[in-house]
Amino acid sequence: MTASPIPRIAAIDLARLVAIVGMMCSHLLTEFTVLPGSLVTTMTHGFPSTLFAVVAGVGSAIAADRPSRRGRDREAAGAQLARGLTVALIGVALAAMPTFVAVVLVPLGVAIMVIAPLLRATTATLSAIAIGLAITGPLLISQIVEHQGMAERGPILRTIDGVLFTGVYPVITWVVYLIVGLLIGRAVLAATRSGTRANTTANTTASLGGRLALAGIVGIAVATITDAIYVARFAGPALAAEIDAPVSIAIEMLRQSGYGTPHGGGWDAILIAAPHTGTFLDIVRTVGGAAIVIGVLLAAVGSGSGRIMRSWPVRVLAAAGSAGLTIYVVHILTTVLLTALAEEGVIEWESWDLPALAFNLVVLLGLGVVLVVTGRRGPLEAVIRWAGQTGASVAAKTRKATPAPRASKA
């Protein structure tokens, strides 16, 4: 079975590009020059990777839409599983290389596979699962981390534990982002179809974009205010008493990255919104950021059929965003090269932040130009498409091979 081409929505491709560039800045600028409290750090710490995950969820919804509407749910799930497995395998290859970057592709690929059975779940079911995991996930992670040293585990169990719960990008947290992406993707598809029927696609997607952006602003505001009150009145003083330090020092410690793990259990795992902690409020805050980016881009360019998409620069950027996986892999390979050069003493870490970022951006724009001119997809995106087609074909054959249940005799 040959899968139909997946429709492209320009705003989503551009959102993916924003996520990739944000991760580049996070890895290169803050890694090399370390700018605590700067605008660069604030805008790139935690937001880009989670936006990347949300956009992956949106892409999953778009990819599953056509086969599911034709009653081919099994094929849609098979394609999703195959795409996720391929992404994870690419991540395994990259993670084996020497780099200072925590590669997101293994947990992302596993999370893509995990949500395969949920592609046709109702909105209420998806919302309940996302909220439930956002609350219980950080509590579970904090318990696992707390008791991690009490039992000896082999390398396989430690690896599984790291991918699912205790790594920088735990799957249990990232599944929430992908489910949010699924819900946003469904809303985008519904708005696009509704606008097409009424011949008002731009207005319909712009309206959805405005609502998403507003919801994101409200989410960030609520998370920020709640976090500030809780840390100042409860978590900060409690930690200060525990470590015998000034409250200001304790609060500064609670503002640091958790590298995938909450700073504590109980209410700390719910109400502290520090970056990369995966707490409930951290998820609310980062989902809010993703909603703002996607919402603004939907309002600005919609699905990509308007006048703005006739602009050559916008077409190049959207094409580059459509090849996000390829660009991400090139970026990671750049960091591998920089790591090797720095360890050999050929370069100094601090001297290559802006040149390295500039190189990545040139590659990004160059690939965008090539894709616009040739009308082709990115090389790794072609691999992912082939994997999806193969997965769907295997699932279709499995369905045909399954014997129909016999009718019972009266």
N, C-alpha and C positions, 0 to 999 in steps of 0.2 A: 504494500500500500504506500503510495506517495503522498506525503503530507502537503497540504496546501500552504503557500507562503503565509507566514504570520504577519498580520498588518502592522505597520509602524505608526506610532503616534509620536509626533515630533517633540512634544513637551516632555514625554517620558525619556526619550533619548537625551534631551538636553539635561534633564534632572540627573540621569546616570553620569553625564559628563561632569556636572557640578560635583557629584560624589567623588569621581576619580581625581579631579583636580584638587579637591579638598584633602583627599588622602595623600596626594603627592606633597602638598604643602605641609601636612602634619608630619610626614616621614622625613622630609628633607629640611624644611626651614626650622621647625622646632627641634628636630633631632640634632642638627648641626649647630645652630646658634642659640638654642634654648631661650625662648622669650617668655618667661612666666608672666602671666597677667596681661600679655599683649593681645591686641585684636586678633592677630594670626592664631595664637594659641586658643583663644576663646572660640573662634569660628571653626577651628579644625579639630578640636579635641573631643572626640566622641560623635560629633554630628555626621561627618562624611561616611564613615563605615556603616552607620545605621541607616543613613539615606540609601546607600548602596543596597542594603538588605531589603528595605522597603520597596525600592524600585525592582528588585528581583522578584518580589511578591507580585507587583503590578504586572511584570512580564509573564509570570506564571498564569495569572488570570487571563491575559490576552492570548497566550499560547493555547490555553485549554478551552477558550470560548467556542471556537468553530467546531472542533470535534464533539464537544459536549452537547452543543445545540443540535447536532446530527445524531445524537444518541450513542456516541462512541466514547462513553466515559472511561471504559477500560483502556482504550487506546490513548486517551489523554493522560491517564495515570501512568501508563507505561512509558510514554514520551517524557513525562516529568521525572520519573525515576531514572531514566537513562541520562537525561540532561544533568541531573544532580550528581549522579555517579561520575560523569565525565568531568564536571567542575571539581569535584573532590579529588579525583586522580591527578588533575593538573595541579591542584593545591599540594598534594603529597610530593610531587616532583619538585615544586618550588621550595617547599618547607625543608627539603633535604639539602638545599644550597645554603652557603654561609651568607646570611644577611641580617641586618639589625631590625628588620621589619617583621612583625607578627603577621603572617600571611592569612588572609581571611577566607581563602577558597575552600579549605577542608570543611570548616564548620558551615559555611554557606552551602556547599554542595550537599552535606548531610541534611541540613535544614530543608533544602529544596526537596529532597527525597521524603522527608518526614511529612511534609504537607501534601504529598501526592494523594493520599486517601481523602483529603479535605477539599479537593478542588470543586466538588459539587455540593458541599455542605451548605446549609442555609446560612444567611447572614446572622441570625440569632445564635446559631451553633458556633460559628466562627468567632463572634464577639465574646461569647461566654468562655470559649477556650482561651482566647487571647487575654482576657481580663484575669481568668483563673491562673494562667501561667505567669502573668506579670506580677501577681501577688505571691503565689506559692513558690515560684522559681527561685527568687533571691533568698527566700527563707531556707529552701532546700540546699542551695549552694553554700550558704553560710554554715549550715550544719555539717555538710560534707567536708568543707575546709577545716572546720573546728576539730573533727574527728579523724582527719586524714592521717595523722601521724600515729594513730593508735593501732593500725593494722598494716602489716606488710603486704605489699601488692607487687605482682610481677609487672614487667614492662608493658605487656598487652593491656592489662587492667588499668594501669596508670595512663596509658594513651587514650583508652576509651573514656576514662574518667575526665581527662583533660579536654577532650573534644566535646563531651556532652555537658560537663558541669563546671570544671575548674580552670579552663583555659581563658585566654584573653577574650575570645569570642565564643562563649558557651552556647551550644546548640539550643538548650532549653530557653535561653533568652532570645536567640535569633529567630526561633520559630514564631515568637510573638511579632517581630518586625515583618516577617514574611506574610503572616496572616493579615496584619494591617495592610500590607501591600495588596493582598488578594481583595480585600474589601474596597480599597481605593480603585484597583483595576476594574472591578465590576461596576463601580460608579462611573468611571471614565467611559467604559464601553456602553453603558446605558445612556449616558449623556450624548455620546457620539451617535448612537442609533436614533435616539429621540430627535436630535438636531437634524439628522439626515432626512427623517420623515417629514419634518416641518420646514426643511430647507433653512434652518437657523443653527447649524452646527457650531459656528463660532460663538454665538450668544449663549448657547446651552453649555458648552465647555467652559466658557468664561465665567458663567454663573457658578458652576461647580468649583472652579478654581478659587473664586472669591470665598466661597463657603469653607473650602479646605484651609485656605490661608487664615481665615478668621478663627477657625477651630484650633489651628496650630498656635496662633498668638495666645488664645485663651489658655491652652494647655501649658505652654511655657510659663505664662504668668502665674498660673495656679501652682505649678511645680516649684518655681523659684521662690514665691512668697512662703509657701508651706515649708520648704526646705530651710529658708532663712530663719523662720520662727522656731522650728524644731531644733536646729543646730545651736542657735543662740541660747535658747532657754533650757534645753534638755541634754542633747547629745554632747555639745561642747563642754559644759560644766562637768558632766559625768566622766568624760574622758580625761579632763584636766585633773579631777580628783584621783582618778585611777593611776595616772602617770606622774602625779605631783608636779604639774607644770601650769603656767598661766593659761587661762581660758583662750586667749588669743592664739597661743601656739596649738592648743588642741583643735580649735576651729580650723586653723590652717592645715593641720594634718587631715581633717575630715574633708577638706576640699581637694585633696590630691586624687589622682587617678587610682581606681581600684584594680585596673588591669583585668577586668572581667568579674571581679569578686566584690561583694558588698563589704563595707568597712566593719560591719558587725551584724549580729542577728537581731531578732525581734523587730521592734519599730525602726531600728537603724536600717534594716534591709528594706524597709518600705518608704521611709520619709526623708532619707538623705539622697540628694540628687547629684552627687559628685560624678564626674565623667567616668565612663567605663566601669561603673559599679554594677550595672544591671539591676538596680533597685527599681521598685515600682515608679517612683518619681523620676528617676533617671530615664526610664522607658517613656514616661509621659513627656518629659522634656525633649528627648531626641525624636520621638514620633511627631511632636509638635513642630520641630525644625524641618523634618521631612515633609510634613503637610504644607508648611509655608512655601518651601522650594517648589514642590509639585504644583501647588495651587497657583502661585505667581506665574509659573511657566504655562500652565493651562490657560490662565487668563490672557497671557501675552500672545501665545502662538497656537494654542489649542491642539488639534490633531495634526496640523501642518498643512492644511489646504488653503490657508488665507494668504493675503498679500505679503505678509512678513516673510513667509517661506520662499518667496521669489528672490529674496536677498541672498547673494552668494555667500557672505560670511555666515549667515544663520544656517544655510544648507550645509556648509562645511562643518560647523560645530555639531549640528544634529547628526550628520554622518559619522563624525568621530564618536559621539555618544552611543551610536548604535554598535560600535565596536569596542565597548567598554572592557570586555574581558581581555581582548588582545592588547589594549593599551595598558591595562593593569599588569599583565604579565611582562610587557616590555619595561614598565616602571620597576617591577621587582628585580628583573635582570640587571637593570641599571644599578640598583642598590647592592646587588651581589658584586658587580664590578667595582663599585666604590669601596665596599668593604675589603676586597682583596687588595686594592691599591693602597688603602690606608694602613692595612696590616703590614704591607711590605715597605711602608714609609715613603711611598712615591708621592702621596698627597697628604695634606693635613685635613682633618675632619672639618674644621671651621672654614676652610677656604673654598669648599665646593658646594655650598648650599644653593646659592643662586644659579651658578652655572649648571648644576645638576637639574634643578627645576626647569631652567630654560631649555635644556636638551629634551627633557620629557615633554614639554609643551610643543616644541618644534616637531617631535615625532607625532604627537597627537594631531596637530594641524595638518602635517604632511599626509598622514593616513586619511584624515577627513577629505582632503582634496582628491586623493587617489580614489576613494570610494564614490565621491560625487561624480568624478569624470568617468569612471568605469561602470558605475551602477551596480557594483558588487557588494557583498557583505565582507566583514573582517575575516581573516583566515581562521581564527579560533571560533568565531561565531558560526562559520561554515561547518566546523567540526561538531559544535554543539547541535546544529540543525540536523546533521547526519545522525548523531546519536539519538536525537528525538524521533526522527523518522524510523530508525532501527527499533527503538523501544516500542513505538506505536505498532510497527509491523509484527513484532514478536507477540505483543498483547492481542492483536487481532487474530493471529494464528491460534493462540491459546484459547481464545473465545470460541473459534470455530471448532476446535478439537474437543471442547467440553461437551459431553453428551447431554441432550435435553432430558429433563426428569420424566420418568414414565408416568403415565396417567394411572391413577389408582383405580382398581376395579371396585365396582359397587358391590 
